[in-house]
């Protein structure tokens, strides 16, 4: 966690701390926890414009409420998707498990926080991130790098912090939207302002049909019915504390594979062939099966709709709250988070049910010591997962295949000060976690910010973070037919990170370029299908540390320019280099991406245009063709490299009057789909089928229209 810039009067840091309570934006915004609030700004880098950075020492990019709304995003993953340095990766073409990637590292290394409180794990992130609504939030802060958050060392790639919006006036908003593929959205936001406090409520119902673009009857885009309810509270003075909190409830049903929402009928259909495998690119010579490439033997498909379907029901209850108070010469912060996450899943005849509980407690104190600003604190993290299910391959009930229980108390300390007449800011931090499985783990970090001029600044960061691996959801939920997962993990995953960013911002232009280096040690990997060492009849999966390091390096640039009073143009790009052994990074990533957006606002009209270019994926390397070649249904080899491609999104809105606005838009306007070039489905040499050959969009052109009412 970085320390925001403070410009001190000659008196002392004590005066600056006393001013914290009267900062102009203190009542309306929430910084990442433990950070002092900026009192005075020399530059324009606190802007949420693309290419601009916040005043934090750590490179922190913000996506504002306005940018989110203009893009047409309805949840967290849509808001983050296609941003420079950020990607949302689909890791299963049937169930659409999605993860947020920072610096192109695996999604399990990104920590999601709500108002600075980490309350998500790998299991809850697998499907839960799609259920985080973006209504009622002020902004999304993204900090990249291992240990970028002082309170979340497991963020080996960085952290994403959702900042709730403290309303300043009574408000009621309603949005209704209809789109292609049976999409429907009903969303509302209510806010009431009381004396020195405020209450909010959000609700959302979002549904979408499953989509089969290749025509064989197996979807590439998962259908869902998602319901969300959120309650928020804010108190400016509750016994001297400034309090904020929220309660979120999620109920989601999603289904991929066989089309339709008759879930029980799909689960019961476990014989015969309802699909046509001769359809689509490189289709089979046969509608009811394919030839095994190694032997040429015919492989009939006879497991019905259930055999290629995944149906997941998710229930989640989540509470986060925090309180801050000026105490003596410093500031006291208390925080608490709790979540219960239930998952009832059907994976190609196999079933999996899990219940996870998480708790987070934090207490910290920020205080001046001579020329230093110190932050000291402690927190306690609790994670508990219990699961059971049925293995179709072994025809047996399985209990606790991925159970774990983690208890992690920690102490942390951060020191901040300025040098060279406040042109140079530095902070150093260290935290010590006592993990009940992996023992004592230290996570140090150093950050520096140098102001070359009022407009130009450099940021340098170096640090280490750790992460305790949790379950198979981190990599592959397709191993459920193994009766046991044998944990052979002797060490936590660790990451060394180094980054440098050079940024410029004035009234019209904002540009940031950066370099990031990430080296992962002891990466957790899965080795499925191993003979049971205990002599059982089934196979087991080994959950172990890889002996190989993974290195991901990247450079990126992001820039916006106020072309006219009504038009902002943004451009960005990134390029990455990967060093890894086969079996570690198991989902492919592109070598390069580029972005171009135009944001227009004049009179009652607003418009948004976004062009995203994605470079080739080295599929042979990521998917380890040398040891595990992949084939199409017609027996031809899968592509060694994917083609580069681009997608275009547009949205326009017209404000009819103070209360009513109409809008319409299109995502993937020119209808690019991976299935036009290559199927998501693939077979191995023995003729076994899988559905994780992923590199492009699974859904084609999506059109939508809707209206918003504000009261």
Secondary structure as GFF3:
##gff-version 3
##sequence-region A 1 711
A	DSSP	alpha_helix	13	18	.	.	.	ID=ss1
A	DSSP	three_ten_helix	19	22	.	.	.	ID=ss2
A	DSSP	beta_strand	60	64	.	.	.	ID=ss3
A	DSSP	alpha_helix	65	71	.	.	.	ID=ss4
A	DSSP	alpha_helix	76	80	.	.	.	ID=ss5
A	DSSP	beta_strand	86	90	.	.	.	ID=ss6
A	DSSP	beta_strand	98	102	.	.	.	ID=ss7
A	DSSP	three_ten_helix	107	109	.	.	.	ID=ss8
A	DSSP	beta_strand	110	114	.	.	.	ID=ss9
A	DSSP	beta_strand	117	118	.	.	.	ID=ss10
A	DSSP	alpha_helix	122	128	.	.	.	ID=ss11
A	DSSP	three_ten_helix	129	131	.	.	.	ID=ss12
A	DSSP	beta_strand	137	144	.	.	.	ID=ss13
A	DSSP	beta_strand	158	164	.	.	.	ID=ss14
A	DSSP	beta_strand	171	179	.	.	.	ID=ss15
A	DSSP	beta_strand	183	194	.	.	.	ID=ss16
A	DSSP	beta_strand	197	208	.	.	.	ID=ss17
A	DSSP	beta_strand	223	238	.	.	.	ID=ss18
A	DSSP	beta_strand	241	256	.	.	.	ID=ss19
A	DSSP	alpha_helix	263	268	.	.	.	ID=ss20
A	DSSP	beta_strand	289	291	.	.	.	ID=ss21
A	DSSP	beta_strand	298	300	.	.	.	ID=ss22
A	DSSP	three_ten_helix	306	308	.	.	.	ID=ss23
A	DSSP	beta_strand	310	327	.	.	.	ID=ss24
A	DSSP	beta_strand	330	347	.	.	.	ID=ss25
A	DSSP	beta_strand	350	369	.	.	.	ID=ss26
A	DSSP	beta_strand	372	391	.	.	.	ID=ss27
A	DSSP	beta_strand	396	399	.	.	.	ID=ss28
A	DSSP	beta_strand	404	419	.	.	.	ID=ss29
A	DSSP	beta_strand	424	435	.	.	.	ID=ss30
A	DSSP	beta_strand	439	451	.	.	.	ID=ss31
A	DSSP	beta_strand	456	467	.	.	.	ID=ss32
A	DSSP	three_ten_helix	472	474	.	.	.	ID=ss33
A	DSSP	three_ten_helix	477	479	.	.	.	ID=ss34
A	DSSP	beta_strand	484	487	.	.	.	ID=ss35
A	DSSP	beta_strand	493	505	.	.	.	ID=ss36
A	DSSP	beta_strand	509	521	.	.	.	ID=ss37
A	DSSP	beta_strand	524	531	.	.	.	ID=ss38
A	DSSP	beta_strand	539	545	.	.	.	ID=ss39
A	DSSP	beta_strand	550	564	.	.	.	ID=ss40
A	DSSP	beta_strand	567	579	.	.	.	ID=ss41
A	DSSP	beta_strand	592	602	.	.	.	ID=ss42
A	DSSP	beta_strand	605	614	.	.	.	ID=ss43
A	DSSP	alpha_helix	619	622	.	.	.	ID=ss44
A	DSSP	beta_strand	645	655	.	.	.	ID=ss45
A	DSSP	beta_strand	660	667	.	.	.	ID=ss46
A	DSSP	three_ten_helix	674	676	.	.	.	ID=ss47
A	DSSP	beta_strand	682	683	.	.	.	ID=ss48
A	DSSP	beta_strand	689	690	.	.	.	ID=ss49
A	DSSP	beta_strand	702	710	.	.	.	ID=ss50
###
